[in-house]
Amino acid sequence: MGRFLAILHGAADDTERAELSEQQQSEFMHAWAVWAQRNEHALVDRGAPLYRKKRVTAGGIEDFTDSKIGYAIVEAVAHDDAARLFLDHPHIALHPGNSIEVLECPPVPA
Protein backbone atom coordinates (compact mmCIF):
# COMPACT_ATOMS: atom_id res chain seq x y z
CA MET A 1 0.00 0.00 0.00
CA GLY A 2 1.21 3.46 -0.83
CA ARG A 3 0.56 6.62 1.13
CA PHE A 4 -0.80 9.75 -0.54
CA LEU A 5 -1.31 13.34 0.57
CA ALA A 6 -4.43 15.08 -0.71
CA ILE A 7 -4.31 18.87 -0.71
CA LEU A 8 -7.63 20.65 -1.08
CA HIS A 9 -7.52 23.93 -3.00
CA GLY A 10 -10.28 26.49 -2.66
CA ALA A 11 -11.21 28.78 -5.53
CA ALA A 12 -13.76 30.93 -3.67
CA ASP A 13 -12.84 34.41 -2.48
CA ASP A 14 -13.83 35.80 0.93
CA THR A 15 -17.14 37.14 -0.41
CA GLU A 16 -18.12 33.83 -2.00
CA ARG A 17 -17.25 31.93 1.18
CA ALA A 18 -19.27 34.38 3.27
CA GLU A 19 -22.29 33.87 1.00
CA LEU A 20 -22.63 30.22 2.07
CA SER A 21 -25.66 29.91 4.31
CA GLU A 22 -25.53 27.98 7.57
CA GLN A 23 -27.66 25.32 5.91
CA GLN A 24 -25.21 25.02 2.98
CA GLN A 25 -22.30 24.77 5.42
CA SER A 26 -24.16 22.11 7.41
CA GLU A 27 -25.00 20.16 4.26
CA PHE A 28 -21.35 20.32 3.17
CA MET A 29 -20.12 19.05 6.55
CA HIS A 30 -22.66 16.20 6.39
CA ALA A 31 -21.56 15.30 2.84
CA TRP A 32 -17.91 15.38 3.96
CA ALA A 33 -18.72 13.06 6.91
CA VAL A 34 -20.52 10.65 4.57
CA TRP A 35 -17.52 10.71 2.19
CA ALA A 36 -15.10 10.09 5.10
CA GLN A 37 -17.17 7.19 6.41
CA ARG A 38 -17.42 5.62 2.93
CA ASN A 39 -13.63 5.88 2.54
CA GLU A 40 -12.69 5.09 6.13
CA HIS A 41 -10.78 1.99 4.99
CA ALA A 42 -8.29 4.22 3.13
CA LEU A 43 -8.07 7.23 5.47
CA VAL A 44 -4.85 7.37 7.48
CA ASP A 45 -5.55 10.96 8.58
CA ARG A 46 -8.94 12.58 7.91
CA GLY A 47 -7.07 15.86 7.71
CA ALA A 48 -7.95 19.34 8.83
CA PRO A 49 -8.36 22.87 7.53
CA LEU A 50 -5.23 24.87 6.74
CA TYR A 51 -5.37 28.42 8.09
CA ARG A 52 -2.53 30.69 9.20
CA LYS A 53 0.57 29.95 7.16
CA LYS A 54 4.28 30.62 7.59
CA ARG A 55 6.98 30.12 4.97
CA VAL A 56 10.53 29.44 6.12
CA THR A 57 13.37 30.31 3.75
CA ALA A 58 17.06 31.10 4.06
CA GLY A 59 15.90 34.71 4.43
CA GLY A 60 13.72 34.00 7.45
CA ILE A 61 10.05 33.45 8.23
CA GLU A 62 7.15 35.17 6.52
CA ASP A 63 3.36 34.95 6.45
CA PHE A 64 1.80 33.91 3.16
CA THR A 65 -1.54 33.06 1.59
CA ASP A 66 -2.43 30.57 -1.11
CA SER A 67 -5.34 28.40 -2.21
CA LYS A 68 -4.54 25.41 0.04
CA ILE A 69 -7.43 25.08 2.49
CA GLY A 70 -7.22 21.50 3.79
CA TYR A 71 -5.52 18.13 3.60
CA ALA A 72 -6.08 14.41 4.11
CA ILE A 73 -3.80 11.37 3.97
CA VAL A 74 -4.92 8.11 2.40
CA GLU A 75 -3.48 4.70 1.61
CA ALA A 76 -4.10 2.96 -1.69
CA VAL A 77 -2.55 0.31 -3.90
CA ALA A 78 -1.76 2.80 -6.69
CA HIS A 79 -1.67 6.56 -7.24
CA ASP A 80 -4.69 6.43 -9.57
CA ASP A 81 -6.63 4.48 -6.93
CA ALA A 82 -5.85 7.18 -4.37
CA ALA A 83 -6.96 9.92 -6.77
CA ARG A 84 -10.21 8.08 -7.53
CA LEU A 85 -11.11 8.22 -3.83
CA PHE A 86 -11.58 11.98 -4.24
CA LEU A 87 -13.69 11.99 -7.42
CA ASP A 88 -16.87 12.40 -5.40
CA HIS A 89 -15.44 14.45 -2.54
CA PRO A 90 -17.92 17.25 -1.70
CA HIS A 91 -15.15 19.87 -1.74
CA ILE A 92 -15.01 19.70 -5.54
CA ALA A 93 -18.67 20.70 -5.90
CA LEU A 94 -18.72 23.38 -3.19
CA HIS A 95 -17.33 26.20 -5.37
CA PRO A 96 -16.50 26.29 -9.09
CA GLY A 97 -12.78 25.84 -9.53
CA ASN A 98 -12.16 23.92 -6.29
CA SER A 99 -9.68 21.08 -6.77
CA ILE A 100 -7.81 18.36 -4.93
CA GLU A 101 -4.18 17.46 -5.61
CA VAL A 102 -3.13 13.90 -4.74
CA LEU A 103 0.60 13.50 -4.17
CA GLU A 104 2.46 10.24 -3.63
CA CYS A 105 4.44 10.04 -0.39
CA PRO A 106 6.95 7.22 -0.85
CA PRO A 107 8.86 5.91 2.17
CA VAL A 108 12.07 7.75 2.93
CA PRO A 109 15.06 5.64 1.81
CA ALA A 110 17.01 4.17 4.70
Backbone as a printed PyTorch tensor [residue, N CA C, xyz], in Angstrom:
tensor([[[  0.8430,  -1.1800,   0.0000],
         [  0.0000,   0.0000,   0.0000],
         [  0.8850,   1.2380,   0.0000]],

        [[  0.5080,   2.1900,  -0.8120],
         [  1.2060,   3.4610,  -0.8280],
         [  0.4540,   4.4910,  -0.0080]],

        [[  1.1570,   5.5230,   0.3650],
         [  0.5610,   6.6210,   1.1270],
         [  0.5300,   7.8610,   0.2420]],

        [[ -0.5870,   8.6080,   0.3360],
         [ -0.8010,   9.7530,  -0.5440],
         [ -1.3670,  10.9220,   0.2480]],

        [[ -0.8580,  12.1020,  -0.0550],
         [ -1.3060,  13.3390,   0.5740],
         [ -2.2470,  14.0500,  -0.3850]],

        [[ -3.4570,  14.3210,   0.0780],
         [ -4.4270,  15.0790,  -0.7150],
         [ -4.4450,  16.5020,  -0.1810]],

        [[ -4.2700,  17.4590,  -1.0770],
         [ -4.3140,  18.8730,  -0.7070],
         [ -5.5190,  19.4950,  -1.3840]],

        [[ -6.4100,  20.0290,  -0.5720],
         [ -7.6320,  20.6450,  -1.0830],
         [ -7.3530,  22.1200,  -1.3710]],

        [[ -7.6910,  22.5390,  -2.5910],
         [ -7.5170,  23.9300,  -3.0030],
         [ -8.8940,  24.5730,  -3.1530]],

        [[ -9.0240,  25.7470,  -2.5730],
         [-10.2810,  26.4870,  -2.6630],
         [-10.1770,  27.6160,  -3.6660]],

        [[-11.2020,  27.7350,  -4.5000],
         [-11.2100,  28.7800,  -5.5270],
         [-12.0650,  29.9790,  -5.1320]],

        [[-12.8420,  29.8480,  -4.0600],
         [-13.7550,  30.9310,  -3.6660],
         [-12.9860,  32.0530,  -2.9730]],

        [[-13.4240,  33.2770,  -3.2030],
         [-12.8400,  34.4060,  -2.4820],
         [-13.6130,  34.6020,  -1.1690]],

        [[-13.2060,  35.5710,  -0.3750],
         [-13.8340,  35.8040,   0.9260],
         [-15.3290,  36.0650,   0.7990]],

        [[-15.7250,  36.8250,  -0.2110],
         [-17.1380,  37.1420,  -0.4130],
         [-17.9290,  35.8820,  -0.7330]],

        [[-17.4230,  35.0670,  -1.6330],
         [-18.1200,  33.8300,  -2.0040],
         [-18.2390,  32.8740,  -0.8150]],

        [[-17.1930,  32.7920,  -0.0090],
         [-17.2460,  31.9270,   1.1850],
         [-18.2750,  32.4600,   2.1760]],

        [[-18.3350,  33.7710,   2.3200],
         [-19.2730,  34.3800,   3.2680],
         [-20.7240,  34.2100,   2.8180]],

        [[-20.9360,  34.0170,   1.5280],
         [-22.2860,  33.8670,   0.9990],
         [-22.8900,  32.4920,   1.2750]],

        [[-22.0850,  31.5330,   1.7390],
         [-22.6280,  30.2150,   2.0670],
         [-23.5190,  30.3300,   3.2960]],

        [[-24.7370,  29.8760,   3.1730],
         [-25.6560,  29.9140,   4.3060],
         [-25.2540,  28.8530,   5.3360]],

        [[-25.7970,  28.9850,   6.5430],
         [-25.5330,  27.9770,   7.5700],
         [-26.0180,  26.6120,   7.1050]],

        [[-27.1430,  26.5870,   6.4050],
         [-27.6590,  25.3180,   5.9050],
         [-26.7020,  24.7120,   4.8820]],

        [[-26.1620,  25.5240,   3.9680],
         [-25.2060,  25.0250,   2.9800],
         [-23.9470,  24.5040,   3.6700]],

        [[-23.4730,  25.2150,   4.6790],
         [-22.2980,  24.7680,   5.4190],
         [-22.5830,  23.4470,   6.1180]],

        [[-23.7600,  23.3370,   6.7280],
         [-24.1600,  22.1120,   7.4130],
         [-24.2620,  20.9490,   6.4300]],

        [[-24.8720,  21.1980,   5.2810],
         [-24.9990,  20.1570,   4.2560],
         [-23.6280,  19.7130,   3.7590]],

        [[-22.7080,  20.6650,   3.5980],
         [-21.3500,  20.3200,   3.1690],
         [-20.6760,  19.4450,   4.2190]],

        [[-20.7700,  19.8270,   5.4870],
         [-20.1230,  19.0480,   6.5470],
         [-20.7250,  17.6400,   6.6220]],

        [[-22.0220,  17.5210,   6.4130],
         [-22.6630,  16.2050,   6.3920],
         [-22.1310,  15.3780,   5.2140]],

        [[-22.0630,  16.0000,   4.0320],
         [-21.5590,  15.3020,   2.8400],
         [-20.1150,  14.8730,   3.0460]],

        [[-19.3050,  15.7270,   3.6920],
         [-17.9110,  15.3780,   3.9640],
         [-17.8550,  14.1800,   4.9160]],

        [[-18.6970,  14.1710,   5.9490],
         [-18.7170,  13.0610,   6.9060],
         [-19.1270,  11.7570,   6.2190]],

        [[-20.1000,  11.8300,   5.3170],
         [-20.5200,  10.6460,   4.5660],
         [-19.3660,  10.1530,   3.7010]],

        [[-18.6710,  11.0730,   3.0130],
         [-17.5240,  10.7060,   2.1900],
         [-16.4540,  10.0430,   3.0560]],

        [[-16.1480,  10.6290,   4.2100],
         [-15.1050,  10.0880,   5.0960],
         [-15.4890,   8.6950,   5.5900]],

        [[-16.7350,   8.5010,   5.9350],
         [-17.1720,   7.1860,   6.4090],
         [-17.0680,   6.1580,   5.2820]],

        [[-17.4800,   6.5420,   4.0680],
         [-17.4230,   5.6240,   2.9280],
         [-15.9820,   5.2330,   2.6000]],

        [[-15.0330,   6.1250,   2.8700],
         [-13.6300,   5.8760,   2.5350],
         [-12.7670,   5.6120,   3.7700]],

        [[-13.4060,   5.2960,   4.8670],
         [-12.6950,   5.0890,   6.1330],
         [-11.5660,   4.0600,   6.0050]],

        [[-11.7870,   3.0380,   5.1800],
         [-10.7770,   1.9910,   4.9890],
         [ -9.4500,   2.5500,   4.4620]],

        [[ -9.4970,   3.6570,   3.7570],
         [ -8.2950,   4.2240,   3.1350],
         [ -7.7280,   5.4170,   3.8970]],

        [[ -8.5130,   6.0070,   4.7870],
         [ -8.0670,   7.2320,   5.4670],
         [ -7.0700,   6.9250,   6.5800]],

        [[ -5.8730,   7.4540,   6.4330],
         [ -4.8530,   7.3720,   7.4760],
         [ -5.0290,   8.5570,   8.4190]],

        [[ -5.3260,   9.7130,   7.8370],
         [ -5.5540,  10.9570,   8.5800],
         [ -6.6740,  11.6900,   7.8490]],

        [[ -7.8050,  11.8980,   8.5410],
         [ -8.9420,  12.5820,   7.9090],
         [ -8.5940,  14.0030,   7.5130]],

        [[ -7.5120,  14.5330,   8.0690],
         [ -7.0690,  15.8620,   7.7090],
         [ -7.6930,  16.9460,   8.5570]],

        [[ -7.4880,  18.1630,   8.0980],
         [ -7.9470,  19.3430,   8.8270],
         [ -7.8600,  20.5480,   7.9060]],

        [[ -8.5110,  21.6350,   8.2970],
         [ -8.3590,  22.8670,   7.5310],
         [ -6.9350,  23.4040,   7.6650]],

        [[ -6.5390,  24.1960,   6.7080],
         [ -5.2330,  24.8660,   6.7360],
         [ -5.4880,  26.3650,   6.7990]],

        [[ -5.0940,  26.9940,   7.8910],
         [ -5.3720,  28.4180,   8.0870],
         [ -4.0900,  29.2420,   8.0380]],

        [[ -3.7090,  29.8120,   9.1680],
         [ -2.5290,  30.6860,   9.1960],
         [ -1.3150,  29.9280,   8.6740]],

        [[ -0.5280,  30.6100,   7.8390],
         [  0.5740,  29.9460,   7.1570],
         [  1.8550,  30.7470,   7.2890]],

        [[  2.9270,  30.0320,   7.5070],
         [  4.2750,  30.6180,   7.5870],
         [  5.1600,  29.9130,   6.5660]],

        [[  5.9850,  30.6690,   5.9010],
         [  6.9790,  30.1210,   4.9680],
         [  8.3570,  30.3840,   5.5610]],

        [[  9.1620,  29.3370,   5.5930],
         [ 10.5250,  29.4450,   6.1210],
         [ 11.4890,  29.3220,   4.9530]],

        [[ 12.3540,  30.3160,   4.8060],
         [ 13.3730,  30.3140,   3.7540],
         [ 14.7190,  30.6780,   4.3850]],

        [[ 15.7490,  30.6770,   3.5710],
         [ 17.0610,  31.0970,   4.0620],
         [ 17.0160,  32.5450,   4.5450]],

        [[ 16.0470,  33.3110,   4.0440],
         [ 15.8980,  34.7090,   4.4300],
         [ 15.0870,  34.9210,   5.6980]],

        [[ 14.4900,  33.8580,   6.2310],
         [ 13.7170,  34.0020,   7.4530],
         [ 12.3180,  33.4120,   7.3420]],

        [[ 11.4320,  33.9440,   8.1490],
         [ 10.0540,  33.4520,   8.2330],
         [  9.1070,  34.5640,   7.7980]],

        [[  8.1210,  34.1820,   6.9800],
         [  7.1480,  35.1730,   6.5190],
         [  5.7490,  34.5560,   6.4660]],

        [[  4.7450,  35.3870,   6.6440],
         [  3.3640,  34.9510,   6.4480],
         [  3.1070,  34.8610,   4.9510]],

        [[  2.1910,  33.9780,   4.5690],
         [  1.8030,  33.9130,   3.1650],
         [  0.3800,  33.3930,   3.0510]],

        [[ -0.2150,  33.6020,   1.8830],
         [ -1.5430,  33.0550,   1.5900],
         [ -1.4710,  32.3130,   0.2650]],

        [[ -2.3040,  31.3110,   0.1420],
         [ -2.4340,  30.5720,  -1.1100],
         [ -3.7920,  29.8830,  -1.1090]],

        [[ -4.0280,  29.0310,  -2.0680],
         [ -5.3390,  28.3990,  -2.2100],
         [ -5.4940,  27.1050,  -1.4140]],

        [[ -4.4330,  26.6500,  -0.7340],
         [ -4.5370,  25.4150,   0.0420],
         [ -5.4210,  25.6510,   1.2600]],

        [[ -6.5200,  24.8610,   1.3740],
         [ -7.4280,  25.0800,   2.4940],
         [ -7.6300,  23.8450,   3.3680]],

        [[ -7.0710,  22.6990,   2.9780],
         [ -7.2190,  21.5050,   3.7870],
         [ -6.3630,  20.3750,   3.2480]],

        [[ -6.2990,  19.2920,   4.0230],
         [ -5.5240,  18.1310,   3.5980],
         [ -6.1610,  16.8560,   4.1460]],

        [[ -5.7600,  15.7390,   3.6000],
         [ -6.0850,  14.4130,   4.1120],
         [ -4.9650,  13.4790,   3.6620]],

        [[ -4.7930,  12.3780,   4.3610],
         [ -3.7980,  11.3750,   3.9750],
         [ -4.5110,  10.0360,   3.8260]],

        [[ -4.2820,   9.3870,   2.6770],
         [ -4.9180,   8.1080,   2.4020],
         [ -3.8750,   7.0590,   2.0140]],

        [[ -4.2800,   5.8020,   2.1190],
         [ -3.4760,   4.6960,   1.6120],
         [ -4.2410,   4.0370,   0.4830]],

        [[ -3.5000,   3.6410,  -0.5490],
         [ -4.1010,   2.9620,  -1.6930],
         [ -3.0280,   2.1240,  -2.3690]],

        [[ -3.4710,   1.1790,  -3.1910],
         [ -2.5480,   0.3060,  -3.9030],
         [ -1.7470,   1.1060,  -4.9310]],

        [[ -2.4130,   2.0250,  -5.6350],
         [ -1.7580,   2.7990,  -6.6950],
         [ -2.2010,   4.2650,  -6.6190]],

        [[ -1.4020,   5.1230,  -7.2310],
         [ -1.6680,   6.5580,  -7.2430],
         [ -3.0480,   6.8560,  -7.8360]],

        [[ -3.3790,   6.2050,  -8.9510],
         [ -4.6910,   6.4260,  -9.5730],
         [ -5.8250,   6.0000,  -8.6410]],

        [[ -5.6160,   4.9220,  -7.8900],
         [ -6.6310,   4.4760,  -6.9320],
         [ -6.8400,   5.5350,  -5.8530]],

        [[ -5.7540,   6.1200,  -5.3850],
         [ -5.8460,   7.1780,  -4.3730],
         [ -6.5990,   8.3780,  -4.9340]],

        [[ -6.2860,   8.7660,  -6.1500],
         [ -6.9590,   9.9210,  -6.7690],
         [ -8.4520,   9.6440,  -6.9470]],

        [[ -8.7930,   8.4230,  -7.3290],
         [-10.2120,   8.0810,  -7.5320],
         [-11.0290,   8.2170,  -6.2490]],

        [[-10.4040,   8.0520,  -5.0920],
         [-11.1140,   8.2160,  -3.8250],
         [-11.7380,   9.6070,  -3.7100]],

        [[-11.1550,  10.5890,  -4.3830],
         [-11.5830,  11.9810,  -4.2420],
         [-12.5020,  12.4570,  -5.3690]],

        [[-12.8240,  11.5850,  -6.3020],
         [-13.6870,  11.9940,  -7.4230],
         [-15.0410,  12.5180,  -6.9640]],

        [[-15.5650,  11.9550,  -5.8800],
         [-16.8740,  12.3970,  -5.4000],
         [-16.7790,  13.1520,  -4.0740]],

        [[-15.6070,  13.6760,  -3.7760],
         [-15.4370,  14.4540,  -2.5410],
         [-16.2730,  15.7320,  -2.6450]],

        [[-17.0420,  16.0710,  -1.6160],
         [-17.9210,  17.2450,  -1.6970],
         [-17.1840,  18.5690,  -1.8840]],

        [[-15.9180,  18.6290,  -1.5610],
         [-15.1460,  19.8650,  -1.7430],
         [-15.1570,  20.3140,  -3.2080]],

        [[-15.0900,  19.3680,  -4.1200],
         [-15.0110,  19.7030,  -5.5420],
         [-16.2600,  20.4450,  -6.0140]],

        [[-17.4150,  20.0960,  -5.4560],
         [-18.6730,  20.6970,  -5.8990],
         [-19.0640,  21.9440,  -5.1090]],

        [[-18.3310,  22.2590,  -4.0480],
         [-18.7240,  23.3770,  -3.1910],
         [-18.6280,  24.7210,  -3.9000]],

        [[-17.5300,  24.9560,  -4.6090],
         [-17.3320,  26.2040,  -5.3650],
         [-16.7140,  25.8560,  -6.7150]],

        [[-17.1340,  26.5220,  -7.7880],
         [-16.5030,  26.2860,  -9.0860],
         [-15.0020,  26.5590,  -8.9950]],

        [[-14.2300,  25.6630,  -9.5350],
         [-12.7790,  25.8420,  -9.5300],
         [-12.0690,  25.1550,  -8.3810]],

        [[-12.8060,  24.6660,  -7.3700],
         [-12.1580,  23.9150,  -6.2930],
         [-11.4900,  22.6790,  -6.8810]],

        [[-10.3940,  22.2580,  -6.2750],
         [ -9.6850,  21.0790,  -6.7700],
         [ -8.9940,  20.3670,  -5.6150]],

        [[ -8.5420,  19.1540,  -5.9050],
         [ -7.8050,  18.3620,  -4.9300],
         [ -6.5940,  17.7710,  -5.6290]],

        [[ -5.4140,  18.0620,  -5.1060],
         [ -4.1800,  17.4590,  -5.6050],
         [ -3.9220,  16.1980,  -4.7920]],

        [[ -3.4660,  15.1350,  -5.4380],
         [ -3.1300,  13.8980,  -4.7380],
         [ -1.6750,  13.5880,  -5.0450]],

        [[ -0.8360,  13.6550,  -4.0100],
         [  0.6020,  13.4990,  -4.1680],
         [  1.0610,  12.2130,  -3.5050]],

        [[  1.9100,  11.4680,  -4.2040],
         [  2.4630,  10.2360,  -3.6350],
         [  3.5170,  10.5800,  -2.5920]],

        [[  3.4950,   9.8410,  -1.4800],
         [  4.4450,  10.0440,  -0.3900],
         [  5.2160,   8.7370,  -0.1800]],

        [[  6.2300,   8.4750,  -0.9910],
         [  6.9500,   7.2210,  -0.8460],
         [  7.7400,   7.1970,   0.4610]],

        [[  8.0510,   5.9950,   0.9530],
         [  8.8600,   5.9130,   2.1740],
         [ 10.2260,   6.5730,   1.9510]],

        [[ 10.7430,   7.1400,   2.9930],
         [ 12.0730,   7.7530,   2.9290],
         [ 13.1090,   6.6270,   2.8630]],

        [[ 14.0370,   6.6890,   1.9050],
         [ 15.0590,   5.6370,   1.8110],
         [ 15.8980,   5.5680,   3.0980]],

        [[ 16.2200,   4.3690,   3.4730],
         [ 17.0130,   4.1700,   4.6990],
         [ 18.4570,   4.5350,   4.4860]]])
